[in-house]
Amino acid sequence: MTLREVALAAAEASLPVDVAGTLIAEGALVLERLESRRIRSAAALLDRAAGRSRATQALSAASADYLRALSCRTWRRNQPELDLPLRLLERIGGRADALLVRTELLEGAIRWELAALLSGRTMSCWASETALAGFSRAA
């Protein structure tokens, strides 16, 4: 069962289930989109970029709290439900199980989410810009 797999991955990463599920699904969507555009080694490219990420602007209080919680893996709550954000549900459509089963993406997706936060973008936007920048340098 997918929820059980996500819950196990979340517990191992010290994250709430909904945060882990959101990151796994968004990470899977990001890789799916980049690979469909023939970006080679997309995960490795994003990992390298995430390792070099720095804050480019002041973070809002909410973003700073999220960054701190994600970095330190400290959460005030741990709900057992898997509630994904509407912005993500609209993109997933009926493929939630196929995306959420990719629990191996969680640690990478955490790094990508942190890099996105530092740049003031969503993971999807940050990943697209990173891949385009990497692709243009390689060309």
C-alpha positions as CSV (number, residue, x, y, z in Angstrom):
1,M,0.0,0.0,0.0
2,T,1.3,3.4,-1.0
3,L,0.3,5.3,2.2
4,R,2.1,2.7,4.3
5,E,5.3,3.1,2.2
6,V,5.1,6.9,2.4
7,A,4.5,6.7,6.2
8,L,7.6,4.4,6.6
9,A,9.7,6.8,4.5
10,A,8.4,9.8,6.5
11,A,9.2,8.1,9.8
12,E,12.7,7.3,8.6
13,A,13.3,10.9,7.5
14,S,11.6,12.3,10.7
15,L,9.0,14.1,8.6
16,P,5.2,14.3,8.9
17,V,3.5,12.0,6.4
18,D,1.9,14.9,4.5
19,V,5.2,16.7,4.0
20,A,7.0,13.5,2.9
21,G,4.2,12.7,0.5
22,T,4.2,16.2,-1.0
23,L,8.0,16.1,-1.5
24,I,8.0,12.7,-3.0
25,A,5.1,13.5,-5.4
26,E,6.6,16.8,-6.4
27,G,10.1,15.3,-6.8
28,A,8.7,12.6,-9.0
29,L,6.8,15.1,-11.1
30,V,9.9,17.2,-11.5
31,L,12.0,14.3,-12.6
32,E,9.3,13.0,-14.9
33,R,9.1,16.4,-16.6
34,L,12.8,16.9,-17.0
35,E,13.4,13.4,-18.2
36,S,10.6,13.8,-20.8
37,R,12.6,16.7,-22.1
38,R,15.7,14.5,-22.4
39,I,17.6,16.2,-19.6
40,R,20.2,13.6,-18.8
41,S,21.0,12.7,-15.1
42,A,18.3,15.2,-13.9
43,A,18.5,14.0,-10.3
44,A,22.3,14.4,-10.2
45,L,22.1,17.8,-11.8
46,L,19.5,19.0,-9.2
47,D,21.6,17.5,-6.3
48,R,24.7,19.4,-7.4
49,A,22.8,22.6,-7.7
50,A,21.0,22.1,-4.4
51,G,24.4,21.6,-2.7
52,R,25.5,25.0,-4.0
53,S,22.3,26.8,-3.1
54,R,22.3,30.0,-1.0
55,A,19.6,32.4,0.1
56,T,19.0,35.0,-2.7
57,Q,16.6,37.1,-0.7
58,A,15.2,37.5,2.8
59,L,12.7,34.7,3.6
60,S,9.3,35.3,5.0
61,A,8.6,34.2,8.5
62,A,6.6,31.2,7.2
63,S,9.3,30.2,4.7
64,A,12.0,30.5,7.4
65,D,10.0,28.3,9.8
66,Y,9.5,25.7,7.0
67,L,13.2,25.9,6.1
68,R,14.2,25.4,9.7
69,A,11.8,22.5,10.3
70,L,12.9,20.8,7.0
71,S,16.6,21.3,7.7
72,C,16.5,20.2,11.4
73,R,13.6,17.7,10.9
74,T,11.8,19.2,13.9
75,W,8.0,19.3,13.6
76,R,5.4,20.4,16.1
77,R,2.9,17.9,14.7
78,N,2.8,14.5,13.0
79,Q,-0.5,13.8,11.5
80,P,-1.1,10.3,10.1
81,E,-3.0,11.5,7.1
82,L,-1.6,12.2,3.7
83,D,-3.0,15.6,2.7
84,L,-1.4,16.9,-0.5
85,P,-1.7,20.6,-1.4
86,L,-4.3,21.4,-4.1
87,R,-1.6,22.8,-6.4
88,L,0.0,19.4,-6.5
89,L,-3.2,17.4,-6.7
90,E,-4.2,19.2,-9.8
91,R,-0.9,18.2,-11.5
92,I,-1.0,14.6,-10.3
93,G,-4.5,13.8,-11.5
94,G,-5.2,10.1,-11.1
95,R,-1.5,9.1,-10.8
96,A,-1.0,9.6,-7.1
97,D,-0.1,6.0,-6.4
98,A,2.4,5.8,-9.3
99,L,4.2,8.9,-8.0
100,L,4.0,8.3,-4.3
101,V,5.5,4.9,-4.5
102,R,8.8,6.6,-5.4
103,T,9.9,6.9,-1.8
104,E,13.5,6.6,-2.8
105,L,13.3,10.3,-4.0
106,L,12.5,11.7,-0.5
107,E,16.0,12.7,0.6
108,G,16.8,14.3,-2.8
109,A,13.4,16.0,-2.8
110,I,14.2,17.4,0.6
111,R,17.5,18.9,-0.7
112,W,15.6,20.3,-3.8
113,E,12.9,21.8,-1.7
114,L,15.5,23.5,0.6
115,A,17.3,24.9,-2.5
116,A,13.9,26.1,-3.9
117,L,13.1,27.8,-0.6
118,L,16.4,29.6,-0.5
119,S,15.7,31.0,-4.0
120,G,12.1,31.9,-3.2
121,R,10.7,29.5,-5.7
122,T,8.7,26.3,-5.7
123,M,10.6,23.0,-6.3
124,S,9.2,22.7,-9.8
125,C,10.2,26.2,-10.8
126,W,13.6,25.9,-9.2
127,A,14.2,22.6,-10.9
128,S,13.2,23.8,-14.3
129,E,15.4,26.9,-14.1
130,T,18.3,24.8,-12.7
131,A,18.0,22.2,-15.5
132,L,17.8,25.0,-18.2
133,A,20.8,26.7,-16.7
134,G,22.8,23.4,-16.6
135,F,21.6,22.5,-20.1
136,S,22.7,25.9,-21.6
137,R,26.1,25.7,-20.0
138,A,26.6,22.1,-21.3
139,A,25.6,23.1,-24.9
